[in-house]
Amino acid sequence: MGRHQDPDTLQFIEWLKNKGRIMGYVSKTEYSIGGNYFIDVVWKYRENLHPVITFEIETYAGNSIFKNTAKLYGTRQAILKKTWHHFAIVFKNSLTTGQYDALHRDLDHQNISLYQTLFNDPDLKKTLEDELTKFDFTQLDSSLITSYRSNSLFYVSDIEFALHQFGEDIPYLFKSDYVEFDKAHPYNEMKKYPDYFRNRIWKIRRESDLNQEDIEALISIVKVATTITAKENLLLSNGVCPKCGKKIGQRQVYHGGTEEDPVPYAVTYIVGCEECDYELNRETIDL
Ligand SMILES: [Zn+2]
C-alpha cells in the first residue's frame, strides 16, 4: 500500500526504480528508514547495505512536503545514516517561497538535489538523467574505475554500517588495538573515510582522475573493514558483544497483550547484546 495515488507519479517512480537497476543498483520502492518513514525509491549497492541514492517524490507541494528529507537530514548520523545523494522531487508544481524557506537548511546540504515541475518538462527530465549518469556504474571509461568505485562503495558502506552500529565511542572490539601515542585511535581515524569518499568518488570517472591518495584511502578502508568483520565474527562466536564486551543473548518482545488488546498478535525475536543496543538479528512473527 503505497502513499502515492497519482498515476503519473507512480509511473515516474517505476521509471526511477528501473533506471537504478539499469545503472547497476539494487533498486527498491517504499523503503523503510525506521518508524513510519518510507523513502519512495532507494538505490543500494548490495541488498543488505544502506541505500546509496534516495529519491523522495511529492506530486504537489504541500505542508508535509519532504518530511522524510527532514528526517534524513535532521537526525544524528549515529541514529540514521545519511545516503550518498538524495533527490527531492516536486513532480507537478513547485514549492512556495515559504515552503522553500522551511526546507532551505536541508536543501543547502551539498548532497541533496531539488527538482520541481518535472512532469511534462522533457528538458528538466534530461537534466535529471544527466545528473544520474554520474552515479552510473556501467558507463565508466574503464573496468579499473568501475572496480575502484564499486569496491570503495562496498567497503565504505561496511564502515558506515559499523559506525552506525557502534556509535561515537570506541567499541569493545577496538579497545585492545595498539595505538601509537601521537596517533589518532583507528576507530576515530576511520570516521573520516565516509566523508572522503562521499566527496571524492563521483569525481573519479577516468583513470587519470585517480590519484595516490584515492588508492591509499581504498587500501585503508579495505583493511579496517576486513579487520572489523574478523574481530566481530571471533567475538560473536564466543557470545561476546563487539560493542560493549558483555554477553550476546536472545530475547522476545510481544506485541499486544495489553489491557485493551489482551491477546498478543506478534512476537519479535531479537538476537543481540544483553546490556547494550547491539543487535545481530531481529525477526517478527505473527502469532
Ligand atoms: Zn553490548
py3Dmol code that shows the C-alpha trace and the ligand (Angstrom):
import py3Dmol

protein = """\
ATOM      1  CA  MET A   1       0.000   0.000   0.000  1.00  0.00           C
ATOM      2  CA  GLY A   2       1.899   2.972  -1.319  1.00  0.00           C
ATOM      3  CA  ARG A   3       1.276   6.518  -0.280  1.00  0.00           C
ATOM      4  CA  HIS A   4       1.143   7.701  -3.900  1.00  0.00           C
ATOM      5  CA  GLN A   5      -2.039   7.519  -5.957  1.00  0.00           C
ATOM      6  CA  ASP A   6      -1.342   9.801  -8.904  1.00  0.00           C
ATOM      7  CA  PRO A   7      -0.779   7.542 -11.949  1.00  0.00           C
ATOM      8  CA  ASP A   8       1.859   9.867 -13.467  1.00  0.00           C
ATOM      9  CA  THR A   9       3.791   9.933 -10.195  1.00  0.00           C
ATOM     10  CA  LEU A  10       3.585   6.151  -9.904  1.00  0.00           C
ATOM     11  CA  GLN A  11       4.860   5.815 -13.453  1.00  0.00           C
ATOM     12  CA  PHE A  12       7.750   8.149 -12.654  1.00  0.00           C
ATOM     13  CA  ILE A  13       8.586   6.119  -9.524  1.00  0.00           C
ATOM     14  CA  GLU A  14       8.642   2.964 -11.679  1.00  0.00           C
ATOM     15  CA  TRP A  15      10.948   4.759 -14.112  1.00  0.00           C
ATOM     16  CA  LEU A  16      13.377   5.640 -11.307  1.00  0.00           C
ATOM     17  CA  LYS A  17      13.269   2.082  -9.998  1.00  0.00           C
ATOM     18  CA  ASN A  18      14.137   0.646 -13.410  1.00  0.00           C
ATOM     19  CA  LYS A  19      16.760   3.314 -14.028  1.00  0.00           C
ATOM     20  CA  GLY A  20      18.537   2.207 -10.841  1.00  0.00           C
ATOM     21  CA  ARG A  21      18.531  -1.416 -11.957  1.00  0.00           C
ATOM     22  CA  ILE A  22      19.942  -0.485 -15.346  1.00  0.00           C
ATOM     23  CA  MET A  23      22.672   1.527 -13.619  1.00  0.00           C
ATOM     24  CA  GLY A  24      23.758  -1.490 -11.595  1.00  0.00           C
ATOM     25  CA  TYR A  25      21.978  -0.939  -8.260  1.00  0.00           C
ATOM     26  CA  VAL A  26      19.583  -2.966  -6.158  1.00  0.00           C
ATOM     27  CA  SER A  27      16.569  -0.697  -6.580  1.00  0.00           C
ATOM     28  CA  LYS A  28      13.626  -0.601  -4.120  1.00  0.00           C
ATOM     29  CA  THR A  29      10.456   1.399  -3.626  1.00  0.00           C
ATOM     30  CA  GLU A  30       8.634   2.253  -0.362  1.00  0.00           C
ATOM     31  CA  TYR A  31      11.774   1.625   1.669  1.00  0.00           C
ATOM     32  CA  SER A  32      11.514   1.916   5.443  1.00  0.00           C
ATOM     33  CA  ILE A  33      14.068   4.116   7.159  1.00  0.00           C
ATOM     34  CA  GLY A  34      12.560   3.447  10.574  1.00  0.00           C
ATOM     35  CA  GLY A  35       9.326   4.375  12.323  1.00  0.00           C
ATOM     36  CA  ASN A  36       6.663   5.474   9.872  1.00  0.00           C
ATOM     37  CA  TYR A  37       9.157   6.924   7.447  1.00  0.00           C
ATOM     38  CA  PHE A  38       9.343   5.466   3.986  1.00  0.00           C
ATOM     39  CA  ILE A  39      11.527   6.609   1.127  1.00  0.00           C
ATOM     40  CA  ASP A  40       9.867   6.368  -2.314  1.00  0.00           C
ATOM     41  CA  VAL A  41      12.868   4.965  -4.185  1.00  0.00           C
ATOM     42  CA  VAL A  42      16.254   3.815  -2.930  1.00  0.00           C
ATOM     43  CA  TRP A  43      19.269   2.507  -4.819  1.00  0.00           C
ATOM     44  CA  LYS A  44      21.589   0.224  -2.927  1.00  0.00           C
ATOM     45  CA  TYR A  45      24.895  -1.276  -3.891  1.00  0.00           C
ATOM     46  CA  ARG A  46      24.020  -4.566  -2.219  1.00  0.00           C
ATOM     47  CA  GLU A  47      20.830  -5.982  -0.751  1.00  0.00           C
ATOM     48  CA  ASN A  48      21.984  -5.816   2.893  1.00  0.00           C
ATOM     49  CA  LEU A  49      23.679  -2.414   2.692  1.00  0.00           C
ATOM     50  CA  HIS A  50      22.389   1.060   3.417  1.00  0.00           C
ATOM     51  CA  PRO A  51      20.971   2.940   0.389  1.00  0.00           C
ATOM     52  CA  VAL A  52      23.427   4.934  -1.706  1.00  0.00           C
ATOM     53  CA  ILE A  53      20.948   7.126  -3.595  1.00  0.00           C
ATOM     54  CA  THR A  54      17.462   8.041  -2.364  1.00  0.00           C
ATOM     55  CA  PHE A  55      14.501   9.762  -4.001  1.00  0.00           C
ATOM     56  CA  GLU A  56      11.529  11.374  -2.357  1.00  0.00           C
ATOM     57  CA  ILE A  57       8.733  12.424  -4.666  1.00  0.00           C
ATOM     58  CA  GLU A  58       5.754  14.656  -3.917  1.00  0.00           C
ATOM     59  CA  THR A  59       3.132  15.031  -6.645  1.00  0.00           C
ATOM     60  CA  TYR A  60       2.239  18.534  -5.441  1.00  0.00           C
ATOM     61  CA  ALA A  61       3.955  20.768  -2.918  1.00  0.00           C
ATOM     62  CA  GLY A  62       2.037  20.552   0.368  1.00  0.00           C
ATOM     63  CA  ASN A  63       2.578  21.229   4.031  1.00  0.00           C
ATOM     64  CA  SER A  64       4.035  17.872   4.929  1.00  0.00           C
ATOM     65  CA  ILE A  65       6.355  18.035   1.957  1.00  0.00           C
ATOM     66  CA  PHE A  66       9.634  16.190   2.304  1.00  0.00           C
ATOM     67  CA  LYS A  67       9.101  15.146   5.873  1.00  0.00           C
ATOM     68  CA  ASN A  68      11.460  12.261   5.115  1.00  0.00           C
ATOM     69  CA  THR A  69      14.120  14.661   3.867  1.00  0.00           C
ATOM     70  CA  ALA A  70      13.860  16.447   7.190  1.00  0.00           C
ATOM     71  CA  LYS A  71      14.039  13.093   8.947  1.00  0.00           C
ATOM     72  CA  LEU A  72      17.058  12.002   6.912  1.00  0.00           C
ATOM     73  CA  TYR A  73      18.989  15.214   7.434  1.00  0.00           C
ATOM     74  CA  GLY A  74      17.720  16.247  10.838  1.00  0.00           C
ATOM     75  CA  THR A  75      18.759  13.072  12.626  1.00  0.00           C
ATOM     76  CA  ARG A  76      22.183  12.378  14.013  1.00  0.00           C
ATOM     77  CA  GLN A  77      24.326  10.210  11.752  1.00  0.00           C
ATOM     78  CA  ALA A  78      24.728   7.735  14.615  1.00  0.00           C
ATOM     79  CA  ILE A  79      20.950   7.135  14.642  1.00  0.00           C
ATOM     80  CA  LEU A  80      20.072   7.416  10.982  1.00  0.00           C
ATOM     81  CA  LYS A  81      22.736   7.190   8.345  1.00  0.00           C
ATOM     82  CA  LYS A  82      22.645   9.669   5.524  1.00  0.00           C
ATOM     83  CA  THR A  83      22.749   8.495   1.958  1.00  0.00           C
ATOM     84  CA  TRP A  84      25.357   9.466  -0.622  1.00  0.00           C
ATOM     85  CA  HIS A  85      22.898  11.564  -2.529  1.00  0.00           C
ATOM     86  CA  HIS A  86      19.263  12.479  -2.003  1.00  0.00           C
ATOM     87  CA  PHE A  87      16.855  13.730  -4.648  1.00  0.00           C
ATOM     88  CA  ALA A  88      13.841  15.758  -3.512  1.00  0.00           C
ATOM     89  CA  ILE A  89      11.311  15.983  -6.351  1.00  0.00           C
ATOM     90  CA  VAL A  90       8.122  18.057  -6.561  1.00  0.00           C
ATOM     91  CA  PHE A  91       6.563  16.442  -9.594  1.00  0.00           C
ATOM     92  CA  LYS A  92       3.704  18.611 -10.850  1.00  0.00           C
ATOM     93  CA  ASN A  93       4.246  22.075  -9.379  1.00  0.00           C
ATOM     94  CA  SER A  94       6.834  23.898  -7.288  1.00  0.00           C
ATOM     95  CA  LEU A  95       7.414  24.959  -3.705  1.00  0.00           C
ATOM     96  CA  THR A  96       6.038  28.243  -2.410  1.00  0.00           C
ATOM     97  CA  THR A  97       8.611  30.706  -1.070  1.00  0.00           C
ATOM     98  CA  GLY A  98       7.533  29.779   2.458  1.00  0.00           C
ATOM     99  CA  GLN A  99       7.966  26.053   1.822  1.00  0.00           C
ATOM    100  CA  TYR A 100      11.313  26.652   0.186  1.00  0.00           C
ATOM    101  CA  ASP A 101      12.496  28.705   3.173  1.00  0.00           C
ATOM    102  CA  ALA A 102      11.428  25.925   5.539  1.00  0.00           C
ATOM    103  CA  LEU A 103      13.488  23.399   3.573  1.00  0.00           C
ATOM    104  CA  HIS A 104      16.336  25.773   2.883  1.00  0.00           C
ATOM    105  CA  ARG A 105      18.659  24.411   5.584  1.00  0.00           C
ATOM    106  CA  ASP A 106      18.353  20.857   4.308  1.00  0.00           C
ATOM    107  CA  LEU A 107      18.460  21.778   0.632  1.00  0.00           C
ATOM    108  CA  ASP A 108      21.704  23.698   1.073  1.00  0.00           C
ATOM    109  CA  HIS A 109      23.244  20.421   2.123  1.00  0.00           C
ATOM    110  CA  GLN A 110      25.675  19.554  -0.639  1.00  0.00           C
ATOM    111  CA  ASN A 111      24.276  16.156  -1.492  1.00  0.00           C
ATOM    112  CA  ILE A 112      20.600  16.993  -1.980  1.00  0.00           C
ATOM    113  CA  SER A 113      19.212  17.905  -5.399  1.00  0.00           C
ATOM    114  CA  LEU A 114      15.806  19.557  -5.728  1.00  0.00           C
ATOM    115  CA  TYR A 115      13.754  19.147  -8.906  1.00  0.00           C
ATOM    116  CA  GLN A 116      10.438  20.947  -9.378  1.00  0.00           C
ATOM    117  CA  THR A 117       7.735  20.785 -12.107  1.00  0.00           C
ATOM    118  CA  LEU A 118       9.414  17.774 -13.634  1.00  0.00           C
ATOM    119  CA  PHE A 119       6.197  16.359 -15.107  1.00  0.00           C
ATOM    120  CA  ASN A 120       5.774  17.330 -18.787  1.00  0.00           C
ATOM    121  CA  ASP A 121       9.179  19.005 -18.863  1.00  0.00           C
ATOM    122  CA  PRO A 122      11.406  16.776 -21.011  1.00  0.00           C
ATOM    123  CA  ASP A 123      14.359  19.192 -20.754  1.00  0.00           C
ATOM    124  CA  LEU A 124      14.328  19.040 -16.978  1.00  0.00           C
ATOM    125  CA  LYS A 125      13.945  15.256 -17.044  1.00  0.00           C
ATOM    126  CA  LYS A 126      17.004  15.184 -19.313  1.00  0.00           C
ATOM    127  CA  THR A 127      18.886  17.314 -16.721  1.00  0.00           C
ATOM    128  CA  LEU A 128      17.923  14.787 -14.040  1.00  0.00           C
ATOM    129  CA  GLU A 129      19.067  11.897 -16.253  1.00  0.00           C
ATOM    130  CA  ASP A 130      22.386  13.646 -16.844  1.00  0.00           C
ATOM    131  CA  GLU A 131      22.854  14.137 -13.113  1.00  0.00           C
ATOM    132  CA  LEU A 132      22.044  10.470 -12.514  1.00  0.00           C
ATOM    133  CA  THR A 133      24.651   9.287 -15.023  1.00  0.00           C
ATOM    134  CA  LYS A 134      27.412  10.384 -12.648  1.00  0.00           C
ATOM    135  CA  PHE A 135      26.235   7.622 -10.285  1.00  0.00           C
ATOM    136  CA  ASP A 136      26.254   5.041 -13.065  1.00  0.00           C
ATOM    137  CA  PHE A 137      28.461   2.008 -12.578  1.00  0.00           C
ATOM    138  CA  THR A 138      28.038   0.768 -16.113  1.00  0.00           C
ATOM    139  CA  GLN A 139      29.119   3.863 -18.088  1.00  0.00           C
ATOM    140  CA  LEU A 140      32.601   4.451 -16.686  1.00  0.00           C
ATOM    141  CA  ASP A 141      35.538   4.631 -19.053  1.00  0.00           C
ATOM    142  CA  SER A 142      37.424   1.610 -17.785  1.00  0.00           C
ATOM    143  CA  SER A 143      36.964  -1.502 -15.724  1.00  0.00           C
ATOM    144  CA  LEU A 144      39.589  -0.148 -13.310  1.00  0.00           C
ATOM    145  CA  ILE A 145      37.359   2.813 -12.461  1.00  0.00           C
ATOM    146  CA  THR A 146      34.249   0.637 -12.203  1.00  0.00           C
ATOM    147  CA  SER A 147      36.146  -1.622  -9.858  1.00  0.00           C
ATOM    148  CA  TYR A 148      37.512   1.305  -7.810  1.00  0.00           C
ATOM    149  CA  ARG A 149      34.057   2.761  -7.370  1.00  0.00           C
ATOM    150  CA  SER A 150      32.237  -0.440  -6.559  1.00  0.00           C
ATOM    151  CA  ASN A 151      34.898  -1.567  -4.085  1.00  0.00           C
ATOM    152  CA  SER A 152      35.001   1.839  -2.412  1.00  0.00           C
ATOM    153  CA  LEU A 153      31.236   1.898  -2.034  1.00  0.00           C
ATOM    154  CA  PHE A 154      31.159  -1.679  -0.827  1.00  0.00           C
ATOM    155  CA  TYR A 155      33.747  -1.127   1.910  1.00  0.00           C
ATOM    156  CA  VAL A 156      32.657   2.401   2.843  1.00  0.00           C
ATOM    157  CA  SER A 157      29.127   1.067   3.301  1.00  0.00           C
ATOM    158  CA  ASP A 158      30.554  -1.556   5.648  1.00  0.00           C
ATOM    159  CA  ILE A 159      32.379   1.141   7.605  1.00  0.00           C
ATOM    160  CA  GLU A 160      29.329   3.386   7.681  1.00  0.00           C
ATOM    161  CA  PHE A 161      27.301   0.476   8.955  1.00  0.00           C
ATOM    162  CA  ALA A 162      29.889  -0.249  11.665  1.00  0.00           C
ATOM    163  CA  LEU A 163      29.908   3.421  12.716  1.00  0.00           C
ATOM    164  CA  HIS A 164      26.119   3.342  12.784  1.00  0.00           C
ATOM    165  CA  GLN A 165      26.073   0.143  14.845  1.00  0.00           C
ATOM    166  CA  PHE A 166      28.837   1.048  17.292  1.00  0.00           C
ATOM    167  CA  GLY A 167      28.176   4.772  17.697  1.00  0.00           C
ATOM    168  CA  GLU A 168      30.548   7.523  18.778  1.00  0.00           C
ATOM    169  CA  ASP A 169      32.576   5.784  21.455  1.00  0.00           C
ATOM    170  CA  ILE A 170      35.380   3.345  20.756  1.00  0.00           C
ATOM    171  CA  PRO A 171      33.706  -0.093  20.766  1.00  0.00           C
ATOM    172  CA  TYR A 172      34.973  -3.126  22.668  1.00  0.00           C
ATOM    173  CA  LEU A 173      36.408  -4.831  19.576  1.00  0.00           C
ATOM    174  CA  PHE A 174      38.728  -1.849  19.018  1.00  0.00           C
ATOM    175  CA  LYS A 175      39.744  -1.446  22.652  1.00  0.00           C
ATOM    176  CA  SER A 176      42.752  -3.759  22.519  1.00  0.00           C
ATOM    177  CA  ASP A 177      44.230  -2.100  19.412  1.00  0.00           C
ATOM    178  CA  TYR A 178      47.755  -0.861  19.798  1.00  0.00           C
ATOM    179  CA  VAL A 179      47.836   2.909  19.317  1.00  0.00           C
ATOM    180  CA  GLU A 180      50.987   4.975  18.975  1.00  0.00           C
ATOM    181  CA  PHE A 181      50.864   7.838  21.448  1.00  0.00           C
ATOM    182  CA  ASP A 182      50.838  10.596  18.813  1.00  0.00           C
ATOM    183  CA  LYS A 183      48.318   8.895  16.511  1.00  0.00           C
ATOM    184  CA  ALA A 184      44.543   9.002  16.449  1.00  0.00           C
ATOM    185  CA  HIS A 185      42.779   5.808  17.537  1.00  0.00           C
ATOM    186  CA  PRO A 186      41.995   3.631  14.477  1.00  0.00           C
ATOM    187  CA  TYR A 187      38.272   3.804  15.271  1.00  0.00           C
ATOM    188  CA  ASN A 188      38.319   7.596  15.244  1.00  0.00           C
ATOM    189  CA  GLU A 189      40.638   7.556  12.237  1.00  0.00           C
ATOM    190  CA  MET A 190      38.160   5.503  10.194  1.00  0.00           C
ATOM    191  CA  LYS A 191      35.383   8.062  10.758  1.00  0.00           C
ATOM    192  CA  LYS A 192      36.967  10.339   8.156  1.00  0.00           C
ATOM    193  CA  TYR A 193      36.597   7.860   5.284  1.00  0.00           C
ATOM    194  CA  PRO A 194      32.863   8.082   4.576  1.00  0.00           C
ATOM    195  CA  ASP A 195      33.218  11.841   4.034  1.00  0.00           C
ATOM    196  CA  TYR A 196      36.371  11.425   1.972  1.00  0.00           C
ATOM    197  CA  PHE A 197      34.686   9.018  -0.406  1.00  0.00           C
ATOM    198  CA  ARG A 198      31.425  10.930  -0.352  1.00  0.00           C
ATOM    199  CA  ASN A 199      33.222  13.975  -1.723  1.00  0.00           C
ATOM    200  CA  ARG A 200      35.583  12.152  -3.983  1.00  0.00           C
ATOM    201  CA  ILE A 201      34.082   9.051  -5.537  1.00  0.00           C
ATOM    202  CA  TRP A 202      31.739  10.589  -8.121  1.00  0.00           C
ATOM    203  CA  LYS A 203      34.515  12.860  -9.376  1.00  0.00           C
ATOM    204  CA  ILE A 204      36.540   9.864 -10.469  1.00  0.00           C
ATOM    205  CA  ARG A 205      35.400   8.989 -13.978  1.00  0.00           C
ATOM    206  CA  ARG A 206      38.663   8.384 -15.798  1.00  0.00           C
ATOM    207  CA  GLU A 207      41.845   6.604 -14.856  1.00  0.00           C
ATOM    208  CA  SER A 208      43.671   9.951 -14.946  1.00  0.00           C
ATOM    209  CA  ASP A 209      41.328  11.234 -12.188  1.00  0.00           C
ATOM    210  CA  LEU A 210      42.618   8.618  -9.772  1.00  0.00           C
ATOM    211  CA  ASN A 211      45.441   9.808  -7.502  1.00  0.00           C
ATOM    212  CA  GLN A 212      47.745   8.335  -4.874  1.00  0.00           C
ATOM    213  CA  GLU A 213      45.508   9.446  -2.005  1.00  0.00           C
ATOM    214  CA  ASP A 214      42.498   7.668  -3.554  1.00  0.00           C
ATOM    215  CA  ILE A 215      44.408   4.391  -3.786  1.00  0.00           C
ATOM    216  CA  GLU A 216      45.673   4.684  -0.212  1.00  0.00           C
ATOM    217  CA  ALA A 217      42.220   5.537   1.090  1.00  0.00           C
ATOM    218  CA  LEU A 218      40.782   2.431  -0.571  1.00  0.00           C
ATOM    219  CA  ILE A 219      43.538   0.239   0.895  1.00  0.00           C
ATOM    220  CA  SER A 220      42.856   1.694   4.355  1.00  0.00           C
ATOM    221  CA  ILE A 221      39.120   1.063   4.254  1.00  0.00           C
ATOM    222  CA  VAL A 222      39.568  -2.477   2.949  1.00  0.00           C
ATOM    223  CA  LYS A 223      41.976  -3.148   5.815  1.00  0.00           C
ATOM    224  CA  VAL A 224      39.775  -1.679   8.514  1.00  0.00           C
ATOM    225  CA  ALA A 225      36.542  -3.241   7.190  1.00  0.00           C
ATOM    226  CA  THR A 226      38.166  -6.670   6.957  1.00  0.00           C
ATOM    227  CA  THR A 227      39.573  -6.334  10.480  1.00  0.00           C
ATOM    228  CA  ILE A 228      36.182  -5.353  11.880  1.00  0.00           C
ATOM    229  CA  THR A 229      34.493  -8.349  10.251  1.00  0.00           C
ATOM    230  CA  ALA A 230      37.144 -10.761  11.509  1.00  0.00           C
ATOM    231  CA  LYS A 231      37.116  -9.435  15.087  1.00  0.00           C
ATOM    232  CA  GLU A 232      33.333  -9.219  15.149  1.00  0.00           C
ATOM    233  CA  ASN A 233      32.994 -12.832  13.996  1.00  0.00           C
ATOM    234  CA  LEU A 234      35.527 -14.025  16.550  1.00  0.00           C
ATOM    235  CA  LEU A 235      33.769 -12.252  19.429  1.00  0.00           C
ATOM    236  CA  LEU A 236      30.314 -13.363  18.303  1.00  0.00           C
ATOM    237  CA  SER A 237      31.395 -16.981  18.031  1.00  0.00           C
ATOM    238  CA  ASN A 238      32.313 -16.677  21.727  1.00  0.00           C
ATOM    239  CA  GLY A 239      28.994 -14.992  22.564  1.00  0.00           C
ATOM    240  CA  VAL A 240      30.654 -11.668  23.316  1.00  0.00           C
ATOM    241  CA  CYS A 241      29.174  -8.321  22.256  1.00  0.00           C
ATOM    242  CA  PRO A 242      31.589  -6.479  19.919  1.00  0.00           C
ATOM    243  CA  LYS A 243      30.216  -3.137  21.087  1.00  0.00           C
ATOM    244  CA  CYS A 244      30.479  -3.412  24.879  1.00  0.00           C
ATOM    245  CA  GLY A 245      32.066  -6.796  25.657  1.00  0.00           C
ATOM    246  CA  LYS A 246      29.045  -8.185  27.557  1.00  0.00           C
ATOM    247  CA  LYS A 247      27.009 -11.281  26.660  1.00  0.00           C
ATOM    248  CA  ILE A 248      25.029 -11.920  23.474  1.00  0.00           C
ATOM    249  CA  GLY A 249      21.640 -13.469  24.092  1.00  0.00           C
ATOM    250  CA  GLN A 250      18.162 -13.829  22.700  1.00  0.00           C
ATOM    251  CA  ARG A 251      15.057 -12.049  23.911  1.00  0.00           C
ATOM    252  CA  GLN A 252      11.433 -11.782  22.870  1.00  0.00           C
ATOM    253  CA  VAL A 253       9.144  -8.791  22.708  1.00  0.00           C
ATOM    254  CA  TYR A 254       5.400  -9.494  22.497  1.00  0.00           C
ATOM    255  CA  HIS A 255       3.115  -7.107  20.610  1.00  0.00           C
ATOM    256  CA  GLY A 256      -0.372  -6.724  22.027  1.00  0.00           C
ATOM    257  CA  GLY A 257      -1.107  -8.445  25.338  1.00  0.00           C
ATOM    258  CA  THR A 258      -2.127  -5.097  26.805  1.00  0.00           C
ATOM    259  CA  GLU A 259      -5.328  -4.323  28.718  1.00  0.00           C
ATOM    260  CA  GLU A 260      -7.232  -3.164  25.580  1.00  0.00           C
ATOM    261  CA  ASP A 261      -5.680  -5.875  23.448  1.00  0.00           C
ATOM    262  CA  PRO A 262      -5.245  -8.873  25.775  1.00  0.00           C
ATOM    263  CA  VAL A 263      -4.073 -11.445  23.212  1.00  0.00           C
ATOM    264  CA  PRO A 264      -0.578 -10.910  21.791  1.00  0.00           C
ATOM    265  CA  TYR A 265      -0.687 -10.862  17.986  1.00  0.00           C
ATOM    266  CA  ALA A 266       3.015 -10.973  17.175  1.00  0.00           C
ATOM    267  CA  VAL A 267       6.367 -11.618  18.744  1.00  0.00           C
ATOM    268  CA  THR A 268       9.755 -10.194  17.855  1.00  0.00           C
ATOM    269  CA  TYR A 269      12.805 -12.343  18.441  1.00  0.00           C
ATOM    270  CA  ILE A 270      15.951 -10.325  18.945  1.00  0.00           C
ATOM    271  CA  VAL A 271      19.440 -11.750  18.981  1.00  0.00           C
ATOM    272  CA  GLY A 272      21.721  -9.160  20.452  1.00  0.00           C
ATOM    273  CA  CYS A 273      23.567  -7.863  23.469  1.00  0.00           C
ATOM    274  CA  GLU A 274      22.011  -8.328  26.893  1.00  0.00           C
ATOM    275  CA  GLU A 275      23.409  -4.970  28.016  1.00  0.00           C
ATOM    276  CA  CYS A 276      23.658  -2.539  25.102  1.00  0.00           C
ATOM    277  CA  ASP A 277      21.761  -1.840  21.866  1.00  0.00           C
ATOM    278  CA  TYR A 278      23.945  -4.063  19.654  1.00  0.00           C
ATOM    279  CA  GLU A 279      21.691  -6.281  17.546  1.00  0.00           C
ATOM    280  CA  LEU A 280      22.578  -9.185  15.335  1.00  0.00           C
ATOM    281  CA  ASN A 281      19.201 -10.219  14.109  1.00  0.00           C
ATOM    282  CA  ARG A 282      15.555  -9.277  14.576  1.00  0.00           C
ATOM    283  CA  GLU A 283      12.576 -11.172  13.306  1.00  0.00           C
ATOM    284  CA  THR A 284       8.856 -10.587  13.898  1.00  0.00           C
ATOM    285  CA  ILE A 285       6.427 -13.492  13.637  1.00  0.00           C
ATOM    286  CA  ASP A 286       2.621 -13.233  13.653  1.00  0.00           C
ATOM    287  CA  LEU A 287       1.006 -15.359  16.358  1.00  0.00           C
TER     288      LEU A 287
END
"""
ligand_1 = """\
1
ZN
Zn 26.787 -4.868 24.208
"""
view = py3Dmol.view(width=600, height=400)
view.addModel(protein, "pdb")
view.setStyle({"model": 0}, {"cartoon": {"style": "trace"}})
view.addModel(ligand_1, "xyz")
view.setStyle({"model": 1}, {"stick": {}})
view.zoomTo()
view.show()
